[in-house]
Amino acid sequence: MYNLKDRIVVKRYAEAFWGYAKNTIGPEGCLKDLRNLRAIMRDNPEFKQFLDNLDMTYSEKSNFIDKVLGGDFSKEIKQFLKLLLEKERVDKLTDIIEYLRVIYSHEGEAEVLLKTSYALDVDLIKKIEVGLEHKFKKKFRFYIDLDGSLLGGVQVIIGNTVIDGSIRRRLDELKEKLKLIRIN
């Protein structure tokens, strides 16, 4: 989000969708669809490029949404995407999804994304959960993202907060410390 007008647009669309969807498909269904949509956009940049393509008609894009999202997504999320297309607000979709995650975290359980290069042991996840619940005084719902680009360690992402316990960060810190050492 870059300016006040964009923030107002994102807030308006996000809150309107949340108010509607939480009463029809429920908060869990809404969040599940948004999480899956975010994954599609992250893993398939062509999806967003197609939606942004000015040479395609609204009808073609609408049919594309129905085909690609099919029965895996609620009709509410498909209608919302089509509304964004119609109002030429698809460029705000990523910001709207992020805003909705923040709304959800304030209303109930917060989402925690654990990024790691390897599968985590259930006991370790439980320890992380207990520690976070104690620190933040809140219940969390955990999602694991296996990320091969991490050398090791774990990144914990809660809304806008990132707790970076990755080896890459530790190596970067070590590199900075070594730069400060004078060699005679």
Backbone as numpy.savetxt, mean C-alpha at the origin, in Angstrom:
# Nx Ny Nz CAx CAy CAz Cx Cy Cz
1.38 13.32 -3.32 0.53 14.49 -3.32 1.42 15.72 -3.32
1.10 16.65 -4.20 1.99 17.78 -4.37 1.45 19.09 -3.82
0.19 19.34 -4.00 -0.32 20.63 -3.55 -1.64 20.45 -2.81
-2.13 21.55 -2.30 -3.35 21.51 -1.50 -4.54 21.00 -2.30
-4.66 21.42 -3.55 -5.78 20.98 -4.39 -5.75 19.45 -4.56
-4.55 18.89 -4.82 -4.43 17.44 -4.96 -4.81 16.73 -3.67
-4.38 17.28 -2.55 -4.70 16.67 -1.26 -6.20 16.67 -1.00
-6.86 17.76 -1.37 -8.31 17.85 -1.18 -9.01 16.82 -2.05
-8.56 16.68 -3.30 -9.15 15.70 -4.22 -8.98 14.29 -3.67
-7.76 13.96 -3.25 -7.48 12.63 -2.72 -8.34 12.36 -1.49
-8.40 13.32 -0.58 -9.18 13.16 0.65 -10.66 12.96 0.33
-11.19 13.77 -0.58 -12.61 13.69 -0.93 -12.96 12.31 -1.51
-12.18 11.85 -2.48 -12.47 10.57 -3.10 -12.26 9.41 -2.12
-11.18 9.48 -1.35 -10.89 8.40 -0.40 -11.99 8.29 0.66
-12.39 9.40 1.22 -13.40 9.36 2.28 -14.77 8.95 1.73
-15.08 9.38 0.52 -16.36 8.99 -0.09 -16.37 7.48 -0.35
-15.29 6.97 -0.89 -15.23 5.53 -1.16 -15.27 4.74 0.14
-14.51 5.19 1.14 -14.47 4.48 2.42 -15.86 4.45 3.06
-16.55 5.58 3.06 -17.89 5.64 3.64 -18.86 4.69 2.96
-18.73 4.58 1.66 -19.60 3.68 0.89 -19.17 2.22 1.06
-17.90 1.94 0.83 -17.43 0.55 0.79 -17.44 -0.13 2.16
-17.16 0.60 3.22 -17.13 -0.06 4.52 -18.52 -0.53 4.94
-19.57 0.08 4.38 -20.93 -0.34 4.68 -21.47 -1.40 3.72
-20.81 -1.58 2.59 -21.27 -2.59 1.63 -20.40 -3.85 1.68
-19.10 -3.69 1.47 -18.22 -4.87 1.51 -17.47 -4.98 2.83
-17.59 -3.98 3.67 -16.94 -4.00 4.97 -15.50 -3.53 4.90
-14.95 -3.10 6.04 -13.57 -2.60 6.07 -12.57 -3.65 5.58
-12.78 -4.91 5.98 -11.83 -5.96 5.59 -11.84 -6.18 4.08
-13.03 -6.25 3.50 -13.14 -6.44 2.05 -12.57 -5.27 1.29
-12.83 -4.09 1.79 -12.32 -2.87 1.17 -10.79 -2.87 1.18
-10.22 -3.16 2.34 -8.77 -3.17 2.46 -8.13 -4.27 1.62
-8.77 -5.44 1.58 -8.26 -6.56 0.78 -8.20 -6.16 -0.69
-9.28 -5.57 -1.20 -9.30 -5.13 -2.59 -8.23 -4.08 -2.86
-8.10 -3.13 -1.96 -7.11 -2.07 -2.15 -5.69 -2.61 -2.13
-5.43 -3.54 -1.21 -4.12 -4.16 -1.12 -3.79 -4.91 -2.41
-4.78 -5.67 -2.91 -4.57 -6.43 -4.14 -4.42 -5.51 -5.35
-5.18 -4.43 -5.37 -5.06 -3.46 -6.47 -3.69 -2.80 -6.44
-3.22 -2.45 -5.25 -1.89 -1.86 -5.12 -0.82 -2.83 -5.62
-0.98 -4.12 -5.32 -0.02 -5.13 -5.77 -0.04 -5.25 -7.30
-1.22 -5.22 -7.89 -1.32 -5.27 -9.36 -0.60 -4.08 -9.97
-0.82 -2.91 -9.41 -0.19 -1.70 -9.95 1.32 -1.74 -9.77
1.79 -2.28 -8.65 3.22 -2.35 -8.39 3.88 -3.38 -9.30
3.24 -4.55 -9.44 3.84 -5.65 -10.20 3.62 -5.56 -11.70
2.64 -4.78 -12.13 2.30 -4.66 -13.55 2.13 -3.20 -13.94
3.24 -2.50 -14.19 3.13 -1.08 -14.54 2.29 -0.85 -15.79
2.15 -1.89 -16.62 1.34 -1.77 -17.84 -0.12 -1.49 -17.49
-0.57 -2.00 -16.36 -1.96 -1.78 -15.93 -2.24 -0.28 -15.82
-1.39 0.42 -15.09 -1.56 1.87 -14.91 -1.35 2.60 -16.22
-0.37 2.15 -17.02 -0.12 2.79 -18.31 -1.35 2.70 -19.20
-2.01 1.54 -19.17 -3.22 1.38 -19.98 -4.30 2.35 -19.52
-4.49 2.44 -18.22 -5.51 3.34 -17.69 -5.19 4.80 -18.00
-3.90 5.13 -18.07 -3.48 6.50 -18.36 -3.46 6.82 -19.86
-3.58 5.79 -20.70 -3.47 5.94 -22.15 -4.61 6.81 -22.70
-4.26 7.93 -23.27 -5.26 8.87 -23.79 -5.88 8.41 -25.10
-5.25 7.44 -25.78 -5.79 6.93 -27.05 -6.93 5.94 -26.84
-7.10 5.45 -25.64 -8.16 4.49 -25.35 -9.41 5.22 -24.86
-10.55 4.71 -25.24 -11.81 5.32 -24.81 -12.16 4.86 -23.40
-13.08 5.57 -22.79 -13.56 5.18 -21.47 -14.15 3.77 -21.52
-14.88 3.47 -22.56 -15.52 2.16 -22.71 -14.48 1.04 -22.77
-13.40 1.26 -23.52 -12.34 0.26 -23.62 -11.67 0.05 -22.25
-11.43 1.14 -21.56 -10.81 1.04 -20.24 -11.74 0.36 -19.24
-13.01 0.68 -19.32 -14.00 0.07 -18.43 -14.07 -1.45 -18.66
-14.09 -1.86 -19.91 -14.09 -3.30 -20.23 -12.81 -3.96 -19.75
-11.70 -3.26 -19.89 -10.40 -3.76 -19.43 -10.43 -4.01 -17.92
-10.98 -3.07 -17.18 -11.09 -3.22 -15.72 -11.91 -4.46 -15.38
-13.05 -4.62 -16.06 -13.90 -5.79 -15.80 -13.17 -7.09 -16.10
-12.40 -7.12 -17.19 -11.67 -8.34 -17.56 -10.54 -8.64 -16.59
-9.72 -7.63 -16.33 -8.52 -7.84 -15.51 -8.88 -8.11 -14.05
-9.80 -7.34 -13.51 -10.15 -7.51 -12.10 -11.18 -8.61 -11.91
-11.95 -8.89 -12.94 -12.88 -10.02 -12.94 -13.61 -10.24 -11.64
-13.72 -11.52 -11.26 -14.43 -11.89 -10.04 -13.57 -11.81 -8.80
-12.29 -11.46 -8.97 -11.39 -11.40 -7.82 -11.58 -10.14 -6.98
-12.26 -9.15 -7.55 -12.45 -7.88 -6.87 -13.94 -7.59 -6.74
-14.26 -6.81 -5.73 -15.67 -6.44 -5.51 -16.13 -5.49 -6.61
-17.44 -5.47 -6.80 -18.00 -4.53 -7.79 -17.75 -3.09 -7.33
-17.66 -2.88 -6.02 -17.43 -1.54 -5.48 -16.09 -0.98 -5.94
-15.04 -1.80 -5.88 -13.72 -1.29 -6.27 -13.67 -1.06 -7.78
-14.36 -1.92 -8.54 -14.40 -1.73 -10.00 -15.18 -0.45 -10.34
-16.29 -0.22 -9.65 -17.07 1.01 -9.88 -16.24 2.24 -9.51
-15.49 2.12 -8.42 -14.66 3.25 -7.98 -13.59 3.56 -9.02
-12.94 2.53 -9.53 -11.93 2.74 -10.57 -12.53 3.39 -11.81
-13.71 2.94 -12.18 -14.39 3.52 -13.35 -14.77 4.98 -13.10
-15.16 5.28 -11.87 -15.46 6.67 -11.52 -14.21 7.54 -11.66
-13.08 7.02 -11.17 -11.82 7.76 -11.29 -11.46 7.97 -12.76
-11.72 6.96 -13.58 -11.48 7.11 -15.02 -12.37 8.20 -15.61
-13.64 8.12 -15.29 -14.62 9.06 -15.82 -14.28 10.50 -15.43
-13.84 10.68 -14.20 -13.52 12.02 -13.69 -12.06 12.41 -13.94
-11.35 11.54 -14.67 -9.93 11.76 -15.00 -9.08 11.98 -13.75
-9.26 11.08 -12.79 -8.52 11.14 -11.52 -7.70 9.87 -11.27
-7.50 9.05 -12.29 -6.76 7.80 -12.11 -5.34 8.07 -11.62
-4.79 9.22 -11.98 -3.44 9.56 -11.54 -3.35 9.70 -10.01
-4.49 9.83 -9.35 -4.52 9.98 -7.88 -4.73 8.65 -7.16
-4.85 7.56 -7.92 -5.21 6.27 -7.33 -4.24 5.81 -6.25
-2.95 5.89 -6.50 -1.97 5.45 -5.51 -2.09 6.26 -4.22
-2.26 7.56 -4.35 -2.41 8.42 -3.16 -3.72 8.12 -2.42
-4.77 7.83 -3.17 -6.06 7.49 -2.55 -5.94 6.20 -1.76
-5.27 5.20 -2.33 -5.08 3.93 -1.63 -4.30 4.16 -0.34
-3.25 4.95 -0.41 -2.45 5.23 0.79 -3.28 5.97 1.84
-4.07 6.93 1.42 -4.93 7.68 2.33 -5.92 6.73 3.02
-6.48 5.79 2.25 -7.42 4.83 2.82 -6.76 3.92 3.84
-5.51 3.56 3.61 -4.79 2.74 4.59 -4.65 3.50 5.91
-4.38 4.79 5.81 -4.24 5.61 7.01 -5.58 5.73 7.74
-6.67 5.95 6.99 -8.00 6.02 7.60 -8.28 4.73 8.36
-8.02 3.60 7.73 -8.29 2.31 8.35 -7.47 2.13 9.62
-6.22 2.54 9.58 -5.37 2.36 10.76 -5.86 3.19 11.93
-6.56 4.30 11.67 -7.09 5.12 12.76 -8.40 4.57 13.29
-9.12 3.81 12.47 -10.42 3.30 12.89 -10.34 1.96 13.62
-9.29 1.24 13.45 -9.24 -0.09 14.05 -7.82 -0.60 14.06
-7.68 -1.81 13.58 -6.35 -2.40 13.50 -5.54 -1.70 12.41
-4.26 -1.60 12.65 -3.38 -1.02 11.64 -2.72 -2.16 10.87
-2.40 -1.87 9.63 -1.68 -2.84 8.81 -0.20 -2.71 9.07
0.46 -3.85 9.14 1.91 -3.87 9.24 2.42 -4.71 8.09
3.32 -4.13 7.33 3.95 -4.87 6.25 5.36 -5.23 6.71
5.64 -6.52 6.74 6.98 -7.00 7.08 7.66 -7.38 5.77
8.68 -6.62 5.40 9.43 -6.94 4.18 10.69 -7.68 4.60
10.90 -8.82 3.99 12.05 -9.64 4.32 12.47 -10.44 3.09
13.71 -10.89 3.09 14.19 -11.67 1.94 13.93 -13.16 2.12
13.43 -13.55 3.28 13.19 -14.97 3.56 11.91 -15.11 4.39
11.37 -16.31 4.39 10.15 -16.57 5.18 10.47 -16.46 6.66
9.61 -15.78 7.39 9.82 -15.58 8.82 9.16 -16.70 9.62
9.82 -17.08 10.70 9.30 -18.07 11.63 8.09 -17.48 12.36
7.09 -18.29 12.61 5.86 -17.83 13.28 6.18 -17.23 14.65
7.12 -17.82 15.38 7.48 -17.30 16.70 8.09 -15.89 16.60
8.90 -15.67 15.57 9.51 -14.36 15.37 8.43 -13.32 15.04
7.49 -13.69 14.20 6.39 -12.78 13.87 5.61 -12.43 15.12
5.36 -13.42 15.97 4.63 -13.19 17.22 5.39 -12.23 18.13
6.72 -12.38 18.21 7.53 -11.48 19.03 7.46 -10.04 18.50
7.53 -9.91 17.18 7.42 -8.58 16.57 6.06 -7.99 16.87
5.01 -8.81 16.75 3.64 -8.36 17.02 3.49 -7.86 18.45
3.96 -8.64 19.41 3.86 -8.27 20.82 4.62 -6.97 21.08
5.82 -6.85 20.52 6.62 -5.64 20.70 5.95 -4.40 20.13
5.38 -4.53 18.93 4.72 -3.39 18.30 3.44 -3.00 19.04
2.66 -4.00 19.46 1.43 -3.71 20.19 1.74 -3.01 21.51
2.83 -3.42 22.15 3.23 -2.78 23.40 3.68 -1.34 23.15
4.46 -1.14 22.10 5.00 0.19 21.80 3.91 1.16 21.33
3.03 0.70 20.44 2.05 1.60 19.83 0.67 1.54 20.50
0.47 0.61 21.44 -0.82 0.46 22.13 -1.97 0.29 21.12
-1.78 -0.62 20.18 -2.73 -0.81 19.10 -2.62 -2.24 18.59
-3.72 -2.74 18.04 -3.72 -4.06 17.42 -3.25 -3.92 15.98
-2.56 -4.95 15.48 -2.03 -4.92 14.13 -2.43 -6.16 13.35
-2.54 -5.97 12.05 -2.74 -7.08 11.12 -1.47 -7.14 10.27
-0.85 -8.32 10.23 0.44 -8.46 9.57 0.33 -9.04 8.17
1.16 -8.49 7.28 1.31 -8.99 5.92 2.79 -9.13 5.64
3.15 -10.22 5.01 4.55 -10.50 4.71 4.79 -10.26 3.23
5.87 -9.55 2.92 6.28 -9.33 1.53 7.70 -9.85 1.39
7.84 -10.96 0.66 9.18 -11.50 0.41 9.81 -10.65 -0.69
10.89 -9.97 -0.33 11.54 -9.03 -1.23 12.98 -9.48 -1.45
13.24 -10.02 -2.63 14.57 -10.53 -2.95 15.64 -9.46 -3.01
15.25 -8.19 -3.09 16.25 -7.12 -3.15 16.88 -6.84 -1.78
16.23 -7.32 -0.71 16.81 -7.16 0.63 17.90 -8.21 0.83
19.02 -7.80 1.38 20.10 -8.74 1.65 19.76 -9.64 2.84
19.01 -9.11 3.75 18.63 -9.82 4.96 18.01 -8.84 5.93
17.57 -9.33 7.06 16.92 -8.46 8.03 15.47 -8.24 7.67
14.85 -7.28 8.35 13.42 -7.04 8.18 13.16 -5.53 8.14
12.26 -5.12 7.26 11.74 -3.76 7.29 10.30 -3.87 7.77
9.95 -3.06 8.76 8.59 -3.04 9.30 7.97 -1.72 8.88
6.86 -1.79 8.14 6.21 -0.59 7.63 4.80 -0.51 8.21
4.56 0.55 8.99 3.26 0.80 9.61 2.81 2.17 9.15
1.89 2.22 8.20 1.46 3.51 7.66 2.64 4.25 7.07
2.96 5.43 7.63 4.09 6.23 7.16 5.36 5.96 7.95
5.30 5.06 8.91 6.46 4.77 9.75 7.19 3.55 9.21
8.51 3.68 9.04 9.33 2.57 8.58 10.39 2.30 9.64
10.41 1.07 10.12 11.45 0.63 11.04 12.35 -0.28 10.22
13.52 0.21 9.89 14.39 -0.49 8.95 15.46 -1.28 9.69
15.27 -2.58 9.78 16.24 -3.47 10.39 16.95 -4.30 9.34
17.03 -3.76 8.12 17.63 -4.53 7.03 19.16 -4.46 7.09
19.77 -5.44 6.53 21.23 -5.48 6.46 21.74 -4.34 5.59
21.00 -4.02 4.52 21.39 -2.91 3.63 21.53 -1.62 4.44
20.58 -1.33 5.32 20.66 -0.11 6.14 21.87 -0.17 7.05
22.10 -1.32 7.64 23.25 -1.46 8.55 24.56 -1.26 7.79
24.64 -1.80 6.57 25.84 -1.61 5.76 26.01 -0.15 5.37
24.92 0.53 5.06 24.98 1.96 4.73 25.47 2.77 5.92
24.99 2.42 7.12 25.44 3.11 8.33 26.93 2.87 8.57
27.36 1.64 8.37 28.77 1.29 8.54 29.62 2.06 7.53
29.14 2.15 6.31 29.85 2.89 5.26 30.03 4.35 5.66
28.98 4.96 6.20 29.06 6.36 6.64 30.04 6.53 7.79
30.05 5.58 8.72 30.99 5.65 9.84 32.42 5.51 9.36
32.63 4.62 8.39 33.98 4.43 7.85 34.47 5.67 7.11
33.58 6.39 6.49 33.95 7.63 5.80 34.48 8.68 6.77
34.01 8.61 8.02 34.41 9.59 9.02 35.76 9.28 9.66
36.23 8.07 9.47 37.50 7.66 10.08 38.66 8.20 9.25
39.58 8.85 9.92 40.77 9.37 9.24 41.87 8.33 9.28
42.49 8.20 8.16 43.63 7.27 8.08 44.88 8.11 7.91
45.84 7.92 8.81 47.10 8.69 8.75 48.11 8.04 7.86
